[in-house]
């Protein structure tokens, strides 16, 4: 028979190895049953620091394992299913432990989850709350049960044994639950860190940082299609709108640009005030066909971004609001990709003549009366898209010695 000490040792090792939470819950549940603690269902929930997801939870069941997962966006955190959770009142009241005897006659105001557990054959429920503390000094944000920067884990252990848990069972759970929470915290903070890095740096830079690419320099040569976008006529909006209105407008415009880029395999590297720089990476020694496919994906993303901006403009016009225009330049070339900055503050970026040329091409959009311009190099590589492009002749790019031919959508 498995002992409590053996489970504690396993949990410590699981936390040190950052075992995925599903495997950790499954492992501790099976070991508790082997130790004679008849756990039939485990619920685990945590809040996050993700810009889209406020909380995540999962359910382990003896018959199916960790088979049920839930995610709650920020806008749904006040949904009825959340408000009726027993953990809601525990978090608000600072209650760390609660037991509910499911074998007793239910009270009229009993929470729905307990009726569901009783219907599933559960006889006893033990809930625990583990605050992790603030990760950073309070700088504004939510108050009450969830303060800015504060994370927590909640968990419950339900049994279907006749008569519920024994005092010995409770002693085992009381001793092991904090160790489980600590092990889960290690995995959870790793996930939080990965999510935050990917949100602020992008998926590939985040993966490189986590893999140890944290020194200045050491650039990597990367061939890529450059997607350089900028809002046209944005200055009057910055001068007249309130801070909140300006941020809302920027977010709406960036959504129009970013969604197509992500959907077609590109990656946003930087937000540049009221514009952005994205790349469509050309991996390895891509042949002419593969290069043409990547160019076609970038061209499609640019066209969709312009369509979305037009839809946004129509929507805002209906509400009596104006909208800036969008200019996009597409170019292809080899760039240097890596860390740049100081010892204390680094940034993953791309540099090189191709980046500068893309920025110079975008500036010409207004002058040439086009919202999308592509370079000669892009037009040559985009063999499958040439029928959709029309030449605008040769033009001088500021800071570039030779004139270059530019193209627009036909």
HELIX and SHEET records of a PDB file:
HELIX    1   1 UNK A    4  UNK A   16  1                                  13    
HELIX    2   2 UNK A   21  UNK A   34  1                                  14    
HELIX    3   3 UNK A   74  UNK A   76  5                                   3    
HELIX    4   4 UNK A   80  UNK A   83  1                                   4    
HELIX    5   5 UNK A   86  UNK A   93  1                                   8    
HELIX    6   6 UNK A  112  UNK A  119  1                                   8    
HELIX    7   7 UNK A  167  UNK A  201  1                                  35    
HELIX    8   8 UNK A  203  UNK A  210  1                                   8    
HELIX    9   9 UNK A  235  UNK A  240  1                                   6    
HELIX   10  10 UNK A  243  UNK A  263  1                                  21    
HELIX   11  11 UNK A  288  UNK A  318  1                                  31    
HELIX   12  12 UNK A  353  UNK A  368  1                                  16    
HELIX   13  13 UNK A  376  UNK A  381  1                                   6    
HELIX   14  14 UNK A  383  UNK A  388  5                                   6    
SHEET    1   A 6 UNK A  65  UNK A  73  0                                        
SHEET    2   A 6 UNK A  53  UNK A  61 -1                                        
SHEET    3   A 6 UNK A  39  UNK A  47 -1                                        
SHEET    4   A 6 UNK A 150  UNK A 159 -1                                        
SHEET    5   A 6 UNK A 124  UNK A 134 -1                                        
SHEET    6   A 6 UNK A  97  UNK A 101 -1                                        
SHEET    1   B 5 UNK A 267  UNK A 272  0                                        
SHEET    2   B 5 UNK A 275  UNK A 282 -1                                        
SHEET    3   B 5 UNK A 217  UNK A 232 -1                                        
SHEET    4   B 5 UNK A 325  UNK A 341 -1                                        
SHEET    5   B 5 UNK A 346  UNK A 351 -1                                        
SHEET    1   C 7 UNK A 267  UNK A 272  0                                        
SHEET    2   C 7 UNK A 275  UNK A 282 -1                                        
SHEET    3   C 7 UNK A 217  UNK A 232 -1                                        
SHEET    4   C 7 UNK A 325  UNK A 341 -1                                        
SHEET    5   C 7 UNK A 372  UNK A 375  1                                        
SHEET    6   C 7 UNK A 404  UNK A 409 -1                                        
SHEET    7   C 7 UNK A 389  UNK A 395 -1                                        
END                                                                             
